[in-house]
Amino acid sequence: MNKIVLVCILIGFPLYAQSGDQFTRPLRQIKEALPERFLEYRAPAEPVLFAIPGIEQALTQDYIAQYLNPRWSEWLVTIIQRGEPYLGFIRQEIEKRNLPPELLYLPVIESEYRISAKSKSGAVGLWQFMQNSIAPFDMKVSEWIDERMDFWKSTIGALDKLQDNYEYFSDWALTLASYNAGMGGIQRVLSQTKSADYWLLSETRQFSTETVHFVPKLLAVSYILSQPRRFNLDFLWPTSIDWVRLPVERQVDLSLVAAAAGIPTGTLKDANYELKYNVSPPDSTYYIKVDAADAHAVRAALEQKDISLIKYYFYTIKSGDTLLALALHYGVSVDTILASNPGTKERALKIGSHLLIPAYKDIEPYQDQGQSKGKMVNVETTDLGTHLVRKGETLWSLSRAYNTSPETLAAMNEMRLNDVLREGRVIKTPVK
């Protein structure tokens, strides 16, 4: 038996460790059983560790031949280089759970290791999660964040999902098929055919074409990228980054954090790609991901309470302005503006007062929309009507309702622009 193992190691054939009826146990689990003199022939940078059977299948062999074509092999190298920031973390999580090493290459098939990948059906991120499937995996999507692009959370979520599905199917080929087609879809096929053989069901076209090709593609990519020197691929495995997460207790802009910490802005943005504006959410539940080598500097920057880590637009309120119009223009919510300007009341804006509006996007200066849309009227010649003031109404809101300007309403009622309208007061207005 040892001679057979040695021959397989020397010529680079994949090895499977069989457990019961399934090939589920990676070779690394039986390495200790091999004499040390046999292991020394293995190139330590290129261990051939396969846990999922199917390399010998015709469709897998076809894909191996295809991917070894120079054009396709260059494509594979490009993908691995693109995944450099994330590969170390994903490999570590896979090994921690004792899962098949082939799962490291699942994002090659799913997203080409593009953190921002989005499919036609709306799946997003390295692991291609649909928004309606993320709730069990501690991921959320909001106006601030799309954690399907959080490499940390999405990796943990994907591996949790794969583990759960494997516990159900006890077969890695079916588990991977369910990742592609959905667990319910695979369950229906198994129920209808009374078979649990992925390869047989693929051969008889019981699955969709995409699912039939999904597992062979993954196995072919795994087979080639696990042995780059054997196939003369021109790349070195990227150096693993030791990622850590730091709590963020206030809203921060990544570019300002990077500047304060003295590290490249791109490093932080790549690590926290889930942030839609490169700005952390306004709540205190977010954790920023940083290289452990930069953690001390970033932590120090976050703890400097005397410096601002977010950029603002400085805006002076003019006649006709509303917080809603400003919020729509600057791409923020009304609540965000109010939170940045304590004491400001949405329905009682004072002309000439100032607002700080978080600069999440590069936006052109806001132009006074009220007067350009409101029709100016002559107080002496217009037909007059009356209006009973209701709670919360202001000269600005009524000017829009009556297609006029706040100045006109103030003049008609001998008021100042900043006067508060009291509920129950009857004021003069133009006739609608």
C-alpha positions as CSV (number, residue, x, y, z in Angstrom):
1,M,0.0,0.0,0.0
2,N,2.8,2.4,0.9
3,K,4.4,1.8,-2.5
4,I,1.2,2.7,-4.3
5,V,0.9,5.9,-2.2
6,L,4.5,6.8,-3.1
7,V,3.9,6.3,-6.8
8,C,0.8,8.5,-6.7
9,I,2.6,11.2,-4.9
10,L,5.6,11.2,-7.3
11,I,3.5,11.4,-10.5
12,G,1.0,13.9,-9.0
13,F,-2.2,11.8,-9.3
14,P,-5.0,12.9,-6.9
15,L,-5.4,10.9,-3.8
16,Y,-8.8,10.2,-2.1
17,A,-9.3,9.0,1.5
18,Q,-12.5,6.9,1.6
19,S,-14.8,6.9,4.6
20,G,-17.7,4.5,4.4
21,D,-19.5,4.9,1.1
22,Q,-18.3,8.5,0.6
23,F,-14.9,10.1,-0.3
24,T,-15.1,12.7,2.4
25,R,-11.8,12.7,4.3
26,P,-8.9,14.9,2.8
27,L,-5.5,13.3,2.5
28,R,-4.1,15.6,5.2
29,Q,-6.0,13.5,7.8
30,I,-4.0,10.3,6.9
31,K,-0.7,12.0,6.3
32,E,0.5,11.0,9.8
33,A,0.0,7.4,8.8
34,L,2.6,7.6,6.1
35,P,6.2,7.1,6.8
36,E,8.1,10.4,6.9
37,R,10.5,9.3,4.1
38,F,7.5,9.1,1.7
39,L,6.3,12.6,2.5
40,E,9.6,14.2,1.8
41,Y,9.1,13.7,-1.9
42,R,6.1,16.0,-1.9
43,A,6.6,19.6,-2.8
44,P,5.3,21.3,0.3
45,A,4.1,24.4,-1.6
46,E,1.9,22.2,-3.9
47,P,0.2,19.5,-1.8
48,V,-2.2,17.5,-3.9
49,L,-5.1,17.2,-1.5
50,F,-8.4,16.2,-3.1
51,A,-11.4,15.2,-1.1
52,I,-14.2,15.3,-3.7
53,P,-14.3,12.4,-6.2
54,G,-15.0,13.0,-9.9
55,I,-11.6,13.8,-11.4
56,E,-11.9,10.7,-13.6
57,Q,-15.3,11.7,-15.0
58,A,-15.3,12.5,-18.7
59,L,-16.8,16.0,-18.3
60,T,-14.2,16.9,-15.6
61,Q,-11.4,15.6,-17.9
62,D,-12.8,17.8,-20.7
63,Y,-12.7,20.9,-18.5
64,I,-9.1,20.0,-17.4
65,A,-8.1,19.9,-21.0
66,Q,-9.9,23.2,-21.7
67,Y,-8.4,25.0,-18.8
68,L,-4.9,23.9,-19.6
69,N,-5.2,25.7,-23.0
70,P,-2.8,28.8,-22.6
71,R,-5.7,31.3,-23.0
72,W,-7.7,29.6,-20.2
73,S,-4.7,29.0,-18.0
74,E,-3.8,32.7,-18.1
75,W,-7.4,33.4,-17.1
76,L,-7.0,31.2,-14.1
77,V,-3.8,32.9,-13.1
78,T,-5.5,36.3,-13.4
79,I,-8.3,35.1,-11.1
80,I,-6.0,33.8,-8.4
81,Q,-4.1,37.1,-8.5
82,R,-7.3,39.0,-8.2
83,G,-8.3,37.0,-5.1
84,E,-5.0,37.7,-3.3
85,P,-6.6,39.7,-0.5
86,Y,-9.0,37.0,0.4
87,L,-7.4,33.6,-0.4
88,G,-5.5,33.3,2.9
89,F,-8.6,34.0,5.0
90,I,-10.8,31.6,3.0
91,R,-8.2,28.8,3.1
92,Q,-7.9,29.3,6.9
93,E,-11.6,29.0,7.4
94,I,-11.8,25.9,5.3
95,E,-9.0,24.2,7.2
96,K,-10.5,25.3,10.5
97,R,-13.7,23.4,9.7
98,N,-11.9,20.4,8.1
99,L,-13.7,20.9,4.8
100,P,-12.5,19.8,1.4
101,P,-9.7,22.1,0.1
102,E,-11.4,22.2,-3.3
103,L,-13.9,24.8,-1.7
104,L,-11.1,27.4,-1.9
105,Y,-11.8,27.5,-5.7
106,L,-15.6,27.8,-5.5
107,P,-15.4,31.6,-5.9
108,V,-13.4,31.0,-9.1
109,I,-16.5,29.4,-10.6
110,E,-19.0,31.6,-8.8
111,S,-17.5,35.1,-9.2
112,E,-14.0,34.8,-10.7
113,Y,-13.0,36.2,-7.3
114,R,-14.5,39.6,-8.0
115,I,-15.7,41.0,-4.7
116,S,-18.2,43.2,-6.6
117,A,-19.5,40.5,-8.9
118,K,-23.2,40.7,-9.7
119,S,-25.1,38.1,-11.7
120,K,-28.1,38.7,-14.0
121,S,-30.3,37.1,-11.3
122,G,-29.1,39.6,-8.6
123,A,-26.6,37.3,-6.8
124,V,-23.7,39.4,-5.4
125,G,-20.2,39.0,-4.1
126,L,-17.4,36.3,-4.0
127,W,-19.9,33.6,-3.1
128,Q,-22.9,35.0,-5.1
129,F,-25.6,35.3,-2.4
130,M,-29.1,36.4,-3.3
131,Q,-30.5,39.0,-1.0
132,N,-33.4,36.8,0.1
133,S,-31.0,34.1,1.3
134,I,-28.7,36.0,3.6
135,A,-30.8,36.3,6.8
136,P,-29.5,33.0,8.4
137,F,-25.9,34.1,7.9
138,D,-25.6,37.4,9.8
139,M,-25.5,39.5,6.6
140,K,-27.6,42.5,5.8
141,V,-28.2,45.0,3.0
142,S,-29.1,48.6,3.7
143,E,-28.7,52.1,2.3
144,W,-25.1,52.0,3.8
145,I,-23.9,48.5,3.3
146,D,-24.2,45.3,1.3
147,E,-22.6,42.5,3.3
148,R,-22.8,40.1,0.5
149,M,-19.6,41.9,-0.5
150,D,-18.1,41.5,2.9
151,F,-15.4,38.8,2.3
152,W,-15.4,37.9,6.0
153,K,-19.1,37.5,6.6
154,S,-19.9,36.0,3.2
155,T,-17.1,33.4,3.5
156,I,-18.4,32.3,6.9
157,G,-22.0,32.3,5.5
158,A,-21.1,30.3,2.4
159,L,-19.1,27.7,4.4
160,D,-21.9,27.4,7.0
161,K,-24.3,26.8,4.1
162,L,-22.1,24.2,2.5
163,Q,-21.7,22.4,5.9
164,D,-25.4,22.4,6.5
165,N,-26.1,21.0,3.0
166,Y,-23.5,18.3,3.4
167,E,-25.0,17.2,6.7
168,Y,-28.2,16.6,4.8
169,F,-26.8,15.0,1.6
170,S,-23.7,13.3,3.0
171,D,-22.2,13.8,-0.5
172,W,-20.0,16.6,-1.7
173,A,-21.0,16.5,-5.3
174,L,-24.7,16.8,-4.4
175,T,-23.8,19.5,-1.8
176,L,-22.1,21.6,-4.5
177,A,-25.0,21.0,-6.9
178,S,-27.4,22.3,-4.2
179,Y,-25.2,25.4,-3.8
180,N,-25.7,26.1,-7.5
181,A,-29.3,25.0,-8.0
182,G,-30.8,25.4,-4.5
183,M,-31.4,22.7,-1.9
184,G,-35.0,22.4,-2.9
185,G,-34.3,21.8,-6.5
186,I,-31.9,19.0,-5.8
187,Q,-34.2,17.4,-3.2
188,R,-37.0,17.3,-5.9
189,V,-34.7,15.5,-8.4
190,L,-33.6,12.9,-5.8
191,S,-37.2,12.4,-4.7
192,Q,-38.4,11.9,-8.3
193,T,-35.6,9.6,-9.4
194,K,-34.9,7.7,-6.2
195,S,-31.2,8.2,-6.9
196,A,-28.5,10.0,-5.0
197,D,-25.7,9.7,-7.6
198,Y,-24.8,13.2,-8.9
199,W,-22.8,11.8,-11.8
200,L,-25.6,9.4,-12.9
201,L,-28.2,12.1,-12.6
202,S,-26.0,14.5,-14.6
203,E,-25.5,11.9,-17.3
204,T,-29.2,11.4,-17.6
205,R,-29.8,15.2,-17.7
206,Q,-31.9,15.3,-14.5
207,F,-30.3,18.6,-13.5
208,S,-30.1,21.8,-15.4
209,T,-27.2,22.3,-17.8
210,E,-25.6,24.7,-15.5
211,T,-25.7,22.3,-12.6
212,V,-24.5,19.4,-14.7
213,H,-21.3,21.5,-15.5
214,F,-20.9,23.1,-12.1
215,V,-19.1,20.3,-10.2
216,P,-16.9,19.2,-13.1
217,K,-15.7,22.9,-13.6
218,L,-14.9,23.2,-9.9
219,L,-13.0,19.9,-9.8
220,A,-11.0,20.8,-12.9
221,V,-10.0,24.2,-11.6
222,S,-9.1,22.7,-8.3
223,Y,-7.0,20.0,-9.9
224,I,-5.0,22.5,-12.0
225,L,-4.6,25.3,-9.4
226,S,-3.6,22.9,-6.7
227,Q,-0.5,22.0,-8.8
228,P,0.7,25.1,-10.6
229,R,4.2,24.0,-11.0
230,R,3.1,20.7,-12.5
231,F,1.2,22.6,-15.2
232,N,3.8,25.4,-15.6
233,L,1.4,28.1,-14.4
234,D,3.2,31.4,-14.1
235,F,2.2,32.5,-10.6
236,L,3.3,32.3,-7.0
237,W,0.7,31.8,-4.3
238,P,-0.1,35.2,-2.7
239,T,1.2,35.9,0.8
240,S,-1.7,35.4,3.2
241,I,-3.0,38.5,5.0
242,D,-3.8,38.1,8.7
243,W,-7.1,40.0,8.8
244,V,-8.6,41.3,12.1
245,R,-11.8,43.2,12.8
246,L,-11.9,46.4,14.9
247,P,-15.2,47.9,16.3
248,V,-16.2,51.3,14.9
249,E,-18.0,53.4,17.5
250,R,-18.7,56.4,15.3
251,Q,-19.3,57.0,11.6
252,V,-16.0,57.2,9.7
253,D,-14.8,57.7,6.2
254,L,-12.3,55.1,5.2
255,S,-10.1,57.6,3.3
256,L,-9.8,59.7,6.4
257,V,-9.1,56.7,8.6
258,A,-6.4,55.6,6.2
259,A,-4.8,59.0,6.2
260,A,-4.8,59.2,10.0
261,A,-3.3,55.8,10.3
262,G,-0.7,56.4,7.6
263,I,-1.8,53.4,5.4
264,P,-2.9,53.3,1.7
265,T,-6.6,54.1,1.3
266,G,-7.0,51.2,-1.3
267,T,-6.0,48.7,1.4
268,L,-9.0,49.6,3.6
269,K,-11.4,50.0,0.7
270,D,-10.6,46.5,-0.7
271,A,-11.0,45.0,2.8
272,N,-14.3,46.7,3.4
273,Y,-15.9,46.7,-0.1
274,E,-19.3,46.2,1.4
275,L,-19.5,49.9,2.3
276,K,-21.5,51.6,-0.4
277,Y,-19.9,55.0,0.1
278,N,-16.7,53.9,1.8
279,V,-18.3,55.3,5.0
280,S,-19.3,53.1,8.0
281,P,-23.0,53.0,9.0
282,P,-24.2,55.5,11.6
283,D,-24.8,52.8,14.2
284,S,-22.0,51.3,16.3
285,T,-22.4,47.6,15.3
286,Y,-19.9,47.8,12.4
287,Y,-16.5,46.2,12.4
288,I,-13.8,47.5,10.1
289,K,-11.4,44.8,8.7
290,V,-7.7,45.6,8.6
291,D,-4.4,43.8,8.1
292,A,-3.1,42.8,11.5
293,A,0.1,44.6,10.7
294,D,-1.9,47.9,10.5
295,A,-4.3,47.2,13.3
296,H,-2.4,49.3,15.9
297,A,-2.3,52.4,13.7
298,V,-6.0,52.1,12.7
299,R,-7.1,51.5,16.3
300,A,-5.2,54.6,17.4
301,A,-6.8,56.7,14.6
302,L,-10.3,55.5,15.5
303,E,-9.7,56.3,19.2
304,Q,-8.7,59.9,18.5
305,K,-12.0,61.6,19.5
306,D,-10.6,65.1,18.8
307,I,-10.3,64.6,15.1
308,S,-13.1,64.2,12.6
309,L,-13.0,61.1,10.5
310,I,-15.9,62.0,8.1
311,K,-16.1,64.8,5.5
312,Y,-19.0,67.2,5.3
313,Y,-20.6,69.7,3.0
314,F,-21.2,73.1,4.6
315,Y,-24.5,74.4,3.5
316,T,-26.3,77.7,4.3
317,I,-30.1,77.5,4.3
318,K,-31.9,79.7,1.8
319,S,-35.5,80.5,1.2
320,G,-37.5,77.5,-0.1
321,D,-35.0,74.9,1.2
322,T,-36.3,71.7,2.8
323,L,-34.4,68.9,4.4
324,L,-36.0,66.4,2.1
325,A,-34.8,68.2,-1.0
326,L,-31.3,68.5,0.5
327,A,-31.3,64.9,1.4
328,L,-32.3,63.8,-2.1
329,H,-29.7,66.0,-3.6
330,Y,-26.8,64.9,-1.4
331,G,-27.8,61.2,-1.4
332,V,-28.4,60.9,2.4
333,S,-31.4,60.5,4.5
334,V,-33.2,63.3,6.4
335,D,-32.4,61.5,9.7
336,T,-28.7,61.5,8.7
337,I,-28.8,65.3,8.3
338,L,-30.6,65.8,11.6
339,A,-28.2,63.5,13.4
340,S,-25.3,65.6,12.1
341,N,-27.0,68.9,13.2
342,P,-28.3,68.6,16.7
343,G,-31.0,71.1,17.5
344,T,-32.2,71.4,13.9
345,K,-35.9,70.9,13.3
346,E,-37.1,69.7,10.0
347,R,-40.2,71.9,9.9
348,A,-38.5,75.0,11.3
349,L,-35.4,75.7,9.2
350,K,-34.0,79.2,9.7
351,I,-32.8,81.1,6.6
352,G,-29.1,81.9,7.0
353,S,-28.4,79.1,9.5
354,H,-25.9,76.4,8.6
355,L,-26.0,72.6,8.1
356,L,-23.3,70.0,8.0
357,I,-24.2,67.4,5.5
358,P,-22.1,64.2,5.4
359,A,-20.2,64.0,2.1
360,Y,-20.7,60.4,1.1
361,K,-20.6,61.2,-2.6
362,D,-19.0,63.9,-4.8
363,I,-22.0,66.1,-5.4
364,E,-22.4,69.5,-7.2
365,P,-23.5,72.4,-5.0
366,Y,-27.2,72.4,-4.3
367,Q,-29.1,75.1,-6.1
368,D,-32.2,76.7,-4.5
369,Q,-35.0,74.5,-5.9
370,G,-37.8,76.3,-4.2
371,Q,-37.9,79.6,-6.1
372,S,-37.1,78.0,-9.4
373,K,-40.1,75.8,-9.2
374,G,-42.4,78.1,-7.2
375,K,-44.4,80.7,-9.2
376,M,-43.8,84.2,-7.9
377,V,-47.0,86.2,-7.5
378,N,-47.9,89.9,-7.1
379,V,-49.6,90.4,-3.7
380,E,-51.7,93.3,-4.9
381,T,-53.1,91.6,-8.1
382,T,-53.5,88.0,-7.1
383,D,-56.8,86.5,-6.1
384,L,-56.7,85.7,-2.4
385,G,-57.9,82.7,-0.5
386,T,-57.4,81.5,3.0
387,H,-55.9,78.4,4.7
388,L,-56.4,77.0,8.2
389,V,-52.9,76.1,9.5
390,R,-52.5,72.5,10.6
391,K,-49.9,71.1,12.9
392,G,-46.4,71.0,11.4
393,E,-47.1,73.3,8.5
394,T,-44.6,76.1,7.6
395,L,-44.4,78.9,5.2
396,W,-42.1,76.7,3.1
397,S,-44.4,73.7,2.9
398,L,-47.4,76.0,2.2
399,S,-45.5,77.9,-0.5
400,R,-45.1,74.6,-2.4
401,A,-48.8,73.7,-1.9
402,Y,-50.0,77.0,-3.3
403,N,-47.4,77.3,-6.0
404,T,-45.8,80.5,-4.7
405,S,-42.8,81.5,-2.6
406,P,-42.3,81.7,1.2
407,E,-41.5,85.5,0.8
408,T,-44.9,86.0,-0.9
409,L,-46.8,84.2,1.8
410,A,-44.9,86.2,4.5
411,A,-45.7,89.5,2.8
412,M,-49.4,88.6,2.4
413,N,-49.7,87.9,6.1
414,E,-47.3,90.6,7.4
415,M,-45.0,87.9,8.8
416,R,-41.2,87.4,8.9
417,L,-39.8,84.4,7.1
418,N,-38.7,82.7,10.3
419,D,-42.0,83.2,12.1
420,V,-43.6,80.0,13.3
421,L,-47.1,79.2,12.1
422,R,-49.4,78.3,14.9
423,E,-51.9,75.5,14.5
424,G,-55.4,76.9,14.0
425,R,-54.3,80.2,12.5
426,V,-56.0,81.3,9.3
427,I,-53.7,82.9,6.8
428,K,-54.1,84.5,3.4
429,T,-53.0,82.5,0.4
430,P,-53.2,82.7,-3.4
431,V,-56.2,80.9,-4.8
432,K,-55.2,77.4,-6.0
